[in-house]
């Protein structure tokens, strides 16, 4: 009987700890995914703010794809304005087989010499011509507080600098499926 109580107490402790631990959302990338159709020019229309990156304006992405024997590479060259300065960087994603919308990703800003830690990235929805929903996440650990967390990025992309309001509302609603609050998604400033 006492062993059951100990096991129950341990399970409750794990459940309580898990309740405060923000995990990366479980995602499935669009399948089938056509890298060639996805390649081209995109604009960030809305995003989940991330204090690590600060405010950005007029984020544009140029995506190219390469399908090799071992998988698919998407290369994102991006430009943006931050603190009144033009900035740039790149992100590289790689997926095995035909799962191009589910990949591992790393990025680098032009002012840094190293790439970021690896993220799990997914293009969870796209019609290739109008919009795309992009998610990237990696687990984190805060050494000072000894707490686990996540570094979550979510962006609504468009081939133009705007989207119709109803479509934008629908896409923001879709992002709530990934443990993102609707009101936390911020419209991007594309007034450049």
Helices and strands as residue ranges (DSSP letters): H 2-19, H 35-38, E 40-48, E 57-67, E 71-82, E 85-96, E 102-109, E 119-126, E 131-142, E 147-158, H 165-175, G 176-178, G 182-184, E 185-187
